[in-house]
Amino acid sequence: MLKLEKKQVKIISIAIALVFIGSVVAIALTTTGVGIASAASSVNVGKIDYNQVVRQHPDIQSVQEQLKAAFDEINKDFEEKSAGMTDQEKADYGRQCQQRLAQKEKEFMEPILKSVEDTIKKVADSKGLSVVIEASAVVYGGTDITQDVISRLGKK
């Protein structure tokens, strides 16, 4: 549950940043006298379902198993150490355990996310795409590279 929320926050943050950057570029283009249509013709935009790519990464099963083992270990540790604690102490220790689990998740997911981002860049470069946006932020158009990225990840 925590992983899904973090990913969603990251994706939403990226989408907001991209919209902001796009707005700044559009304003700059209109104030300098260059039409948006001419700018659009020089920019090739790709789109990707980032969550789907991560879910289908060849190493995700191994990471999920490692996370489950870490969760079980931290949960067992919590059960053993919190037996004689007050409610407040349990809550504080529970937060510490959640932080340890979040750190483990980050540690395990980092190589997968790096691999996905590197592969997105390679596919985008090979297709001549200047920008790749999360598919959920695209209303119309764009070249979908989701399956190309999944395929290239599977070949590694």
C-alpha positions in Angstrom: 0.0 0.0 0.0 2.8 2.4 0.9 4.6 1.7 -2.4 1.6 2.5 -4.5 1.0 5.8 -2.7 4.7 6.8 -3.1 4.6 6.0 -6.8 1.4 7.9 -7.3 2.8 10.9 -5.5 6.0 10.7 -7.7 4.0 10.4 -10.9 1.7 13.3 -10.0 4.7 15.4 -9.1 6.3 14.7 -12.4 3.1 15.4 -14.3 2.7 18.8 -12.5 6.3 19.7 -13.1 5.9 18.8 -16.8 2.7 20.9 -17.1 4.5 23.8 -15.4 7.5 23.6 -17.7 5.3 23.3 -20.7 3.4 26.4 -19.6 6.6 28.4 -19.2 7.8 27.3 -22.6 4.5 28.2 -24.2 4.6 31.7 -22.6 8.2 32.2 -23.7 7.4 31.1 -27.3 4.4 33.4 -27.5 6.3 36.4 -26.1 9.2 36.0 -28.5 6.9 35.9 -31.5 7.5 32.2 -32.3 4.2 30.4 -32.8 3.4 27.3 -30.8 2.6 25.4 -33.9 6.1 25.7 -35.2 7.4 24.6 -31.8 5.1 21.7 -31.7 6.4 20.5 -35.1 9.9 20.3 -33.8 9.0 18.4 -30.6 8.2 14.8 -30.7 6.3 13.7 -27.6 6.2 10.1 -26.2 3.9 8.7 -23.6 4.4 5.8 -21.2 2.4 3.9 -18.6 5.1 4.0 -16.0 3.3 1.8 -13.5 2.7 -0.9 -16.1 6.4 -0.9 -17.0 7.4 -1.2 -13.3 4.9 -4.0 -12.7 6.3 -6.0 -15.7 9.9 -5.4 -14.9 11.8 -8.8 -14.9 13.2 -8.2 -11.4 10.0 -7.0 -9.7 9.0 -10.5 -8.4 12.3 -10.8 -6.6 11.9 -7.3 -5.1 8.4 -8.1 -4.0 9.7 -11.3 -2.3 12.5 -9.3 -0.6 10.0 -6.7 0.6 7.7 -9.4 2.0 10.6 -10.9 3.9 11.6 -7.5 5.2 8.0 -6.8 6.2 7.8 -10.2 8.0 11.1 -9.6 9.8 10.1 -6.1 10.9 6.7 -7.2 11.9 8.1 -10.1 14.0 10.6 -7.6 15.6 7.7 -5.3 16.4 5.6 -8.1 18.0 8.5 -9.2 20.1 9.7 -5.8 21.3 6.3 -4.1 21.8 4.9 -6.8 24.1 5.6 -4.8 27.3 5.2 -1.3 25.9 2.6 1.3 26.6 0.3 2.4 23.7 2.4 5.5 23.1 5.6 3.5 23.0 4.0 1.0 20.6 2.9 3.9 18.4 6.4 5.4 18.4 8.1 2.1 17.8 5.5 1.3 15.0 6.5 4.6 13.2 10.2 3.6 13.5 9.3 0.2 12.0 7.4 1.8 9.2 10.4 4.1 8.4 12.7 1.0 8.4 10.3 -0.7 5.9 10.1 2.4 3.7 13.9 2.6 3.7 14.1 -1.1 2.7 11.5 -0.5 -0.1 13.5 2.4 -1.4 16.7 0.4 -1.3 15.1 -2.6 -3.2 13.2 -0.5 -5.7 16.0 2.0 -6.6 17.8 -0.3 -9.1 14.5 -1.2 -10.8 13.4 2.4 -11.2 16.9 3.4 -12.5 16.7 0.6 -15.0 13.3 1.7 -16.1 14.3 5.3 -16.5 17.5 4.4 -18.4 15.5 2.2 -20.8 12.9 4.9 -21.3 15.7 7.3 -22.3 17.2 4.7 -24.7 13.8 4.0 -26.4 13.0 7.7 -26.6 16.3 8.5 -28.2 16.0 5.6 -30.7 12.5 7.0 -31.7 13.6 10.6 -31.8 11.4 11.7 -29.0 12.3 14.9 -27.2 9.9 14.4 -24.3 8.2 11.4 -22.6 5.2 12.0 -20.4 3.2 9.7 -18.2 0.3 8.4 -20.3 -2.3 9.4 -17.8 -1.4 13.0 -18.3 -1.8 12.9 -22.0 -5.3 13.8 -23.4 -4.5 13.3 -27.0 -1.6 12.3 -29.2 1.9 11.2 -28.4 3.8 8.1 -29.3 3.2 5.3 -26.8 6.5 3.6 -26.0 5.2 1.5 -23.1 5.5 -1.9 -24.9 8.9 -1.0 -26.4 10.3 -0.2 -23.0 8.8 -3.5 -21.5 10.3 -5.5 -24.4 13.7 -3.9 -24.1 13.7 -4.5 -20.3 12.9 -8.2 -20.9 15.9 -8.5 -23.1 18.4 -7.4 -20.5 
